[in-house]
């Protein structure tokens, strides 16, 4: 008897949220705010369960709620809101975890690479190789993340433009532009030092 009651409570929760979902699909901001209030802790639990830590929890949850607002009109059956919301939350958390892992690997690659980029070496005063590597390393670290990530993938990991484009989800032209800008920034930062 207790188990039957629990199933009916879950069903009533689904039924109670259907009109809210329909209102969100119609663009009702107040319904959206109410939905966030009601389901916020559940979404946080899903995200936390995938990430395993709370460092980026708020950021990822914000991404989920943005996706809900932007994609609500695509939900074909408002009665299936929970699997849809779970999918959005889980995918956002998985993406955040991959991004975090990729950043750690890149940082490790930079730190462990003894011979850093020759493409930025300019004809300047000849300094000790260790000092030069240190200056270049500092300059690479100083690049904005927007440029640093493709630069490291290209020049430290040895990836080609197509591979960088695929893994970062960017058009090939954008990768090329970011690499050109990264090199310019590095040359500027190292001018007169290397």
C-alpha positions as CSV (number, residue, x, y, z in Angstrom):
1,X,0.0,0.0,0.0
2,X,2.8,2.4,0.9
3,X,4.6,1.6,-2.4
4,X,1.4,2.4,-4.4
5,X,1.1,5.7,-2.7
6,X,4.7,6.6,-3.6
7,X,4.0,5.8,-7.3
8,X,0.8,8.0,-7.3
9,X,2.8,10.8,-5.7
10,X,5.3,10.7,-8.5
11,X,2.5,10.6,-11.1
12,X,0.9,13.6,-9.5
13,X,4.2,15.5,-9.6
14,X,4.4,14.8,-13.3
15,X,0.8,15.9,-13.7
16,X,1.4,19.1,-11.6
17,X,4.3,20.2,-13.7
18,X,2.7,19.6,-17.1
19,X,0.8,23.0,-17.1
20,X,4.0,24.7,-15.9
21,X,5.9,23.1,-18.8
22,X,3.3,24.2,-21.3
23,X,3.5,27.8,-19.9
24,X,7.3,27.8,-20.3
25,X,6.9,26.5,-23.8
26,X,4.7,29.5,-24.5
27,X,7.4,31.8,-23.1
28,X,6.0,32.5,-19.6
29,X,8.9,33.7,-17.5
30,X,7.0,33.4,-14.2
31,X,6.2,29.7,-14.9
32,X,9.9,29.2,-15.7
33,X,10.9,30.8,-12.3
34,X,8.5,28.6,-10.5
35,X,9.8,25.5,-12.3
36,X,13.4,26.4,-11.4
37,X,12.3,26.8,-7.7
38,X,10.5,23.5,-7.7
39,X,13.1,21.4,-9.6
40,X,16.3,23.3,-8.7
41,X,17.5,20.9,-6.0
42,X,16.8,17.9,-8.2
43,X,18.8,19.4,-11.1
44,X,21.7,20.2,-8.7
45,X,21.6,16.6,-7.5
46,X,21.9,15.3,-11.1
47,X,24.7,17.6,-11.9
48,X,26.6,16.9,-8.7
49,X,26.1,13.1,-9.2
50,X,27.9,13.4,-12.6
51,X,30.6,15.9,-11.6
52,X,31.3,14.4,-8.3
53,X,32.3,17.8,-6.8
54,X,30.8,21.1,-6.2
55,X,33.5,23.4,-7.8
56,X,31.5,24.1,-10.9
57,X,28.0,23.1,-9.7
58,X,26.4,26.6,-9.9
59,X,27.8,27.3,-13.3
60,X,26.7,24.1,-14.8
61,X,23.2,24.4,-13.2
62,X,22.9,27.9,-14.7
63,X,23.8,26.4,-18.1
64,X,21.1,23.8,-17.6
65,X,18.4,26.4,-16.8
66,X,19.5,28.5,-19.8
67,X,19.1,25.4,-22.0
68,X,15.7,24.7,-20.5
69,X,14.5,28.2,-21.4
70,X,16.0,28.1,-24.9
71,X,14.9,24.6,-25.7
72,X,11.5,24.3,-24.1
73,X,9.7,24.8,-27.3
74,X,11.5,21.7,-28.7
75,X,10.0,19.4,-26.0
76,X,7.3,17.5,-28.0
77,X,5.5,15.9,-25.1
78,X,5.2,18.0,-21.9
79,X,4.4,14.8,-19.9
80,X,8.0,13.7,-20.6
81,X,9.6,16.7,-19.0
82,X,11.6,14.8,-16.4
83,X,13.6,12.6,-18.8
84,X,14.2,15.7,-21.0
85,X,15.4,17.8,-18.0
86,X,17.6,14.9,-16.8
87,X,19.2,14.6,-20.2
88,X,19.9,18.4,-20.3
89,X,21.4,18.3,-16.8
90,X,23.4,15.2,-17.4
91,X,24.8,16.3,-20.7
92,X,25.8,19.7,-19.3
93,X,27.6,18.0,-16.4
94,X,29.4,15.6,-18.7
95,X,30.5,18.4,-20.9
96,X,31.8,20.4,-17.9
97,X,33.7,17.3,-16.7
98,X,35.3,16.8,-20.1
99,X,36.2,20.5,-20.3
100,X,37.8,20.3,-16.8
101,X,39.7,17.2,-17.7
102,X,40.9,18.7,-21.0
103,X,42.1,21.8,-19.2
104,X,44.0,19.7,-16.6
105,X,45.7,17.7,-19.4
106,X,46.7,20.9,-21.2
107,X,48.1,22.4,-18.1
108,X,50.1,19.2,-17.4
109,X,51.4,19.2,-21.0
110,X,52.6,22.7,-20.7
111,X,54.3,22.1,-17.3
112,X,55.9,18.9,-18.4
113,X,57.2,20.0,-21.8
114,X,60.9,20.7,-21.7
115,X,61.2,22.1,-25.2
116,X,58.6,24.8,-25.8
117,X,57.6,26.4,-29.1
118,X,60.2,27.3,-31.6
119,X,57.8,29.3,-33.7
120,X,57.9,32.3,-31.3
121,X,61.7,32.4,-30.9
122,X,62.8,35.6,-32.4
123,X,66.3,36.9,-33.1
124,X,67.1,38.5,-29.8
125,X,69.8,38.3,-27.3
126,X,71.0,34.8,-26.7
127,X,70.0,33.7,-23.2
128,X,70.3,30.4,-21.5
129,X,67.9,27.7,-22.8
130,X,66.3,27.2,-19.4
131,X,65.6,30.9,-19.0
132,X,64.2,31.1,-22.5
133,X,61.8,28.2,-21.8
134,X,60.7,29.8,-18.6
135,X,59.9,33.1,-20.4
136,X,58.1,31.3,-23.2
137,X,56.2,29.2,-20.7
138,X,55.1,32.4,-18.7
139,X,54.0,34.0,-22.0
140,X,52.0,31.0,-23.0
141,X,50.4,30.9,-19.5
142,X,49.6,34.6,-20.0
143,X,47.6,34.0,-23.1
144,X,43.8,34.3,-22.8
145,X,42.3,30.8,-22.6
146,X,40.5,31.5,-25.9
147,X,44.0,31.5,-27.6
148,X,46.0,29.4,-25.2
149,X,44.0,26.1,-25.7
150,X,44.4,25.9,-29.5
151,X,48.0,27.1,-29.3
152,X,48.9,24.3,-26.8
153,X,47.1,21.7,-28.8
154,X,48.9,22.7,-32.0
155,X,52.4,23.4,-30.7
156,X,52.8,21.2,-27.7
157,X,50.5,18.3,-28.5
158,X,51.3,18.4,-32.2
159,X,47.7,18.3,-33.4
160,X,46.7,19.5,-36.8
161,X,44.1,22.2,-37.4
162,X,41.4,19.7,-38.3
163,X,41.9,17.8,-35.0
164,X,41.8,21.0,-33.0
165,X,38.6,22.1,-34.9
166,X,36.9,18.8,-34.1
167,X,37.8,18.6,-30.4
168,X,37.0,22.2,-29.7
169,X,33.9,22.3,-31.8
170,X,35.1,25.3,-33.8
171,X,35.1,26.0,-37.5
172,X,38.6,25.5,-39.1
173,X,38.8,29.2,-39.9
174,X,38.3,30.1,-36.3
175,X,41.1,27.8,-35.2
176,X,43.4,29.3,-37.7
177,X,42.5,32.8,-36.6
178,X,43.0,32.0,-32.9
179,X,46.4,30.5,-33.6
180,X,47.5,33.5,-35.6
181,X,46.4,35.8,-32.8
182,X,48.1,33.6,-30.2
183,X,51.4,33.8,-32.0
184,X,51.1,37.6,-32.4
185,X,50.4,37.9,-28.6
186,X,53.3,35.7,-27.8
187,X,55.7,37.5,-30.1
188,X,54.6,40.8,-28.5
189,X,55.0,39.5,-25.0
190,X,58.5,38.0,-25.8
191,X,59.8,40.9,-27.9
192,X,63.2,41.9,-26.6
193,X,63.2,39.1,-24.0
194,X,64.1,36.0,-26.0
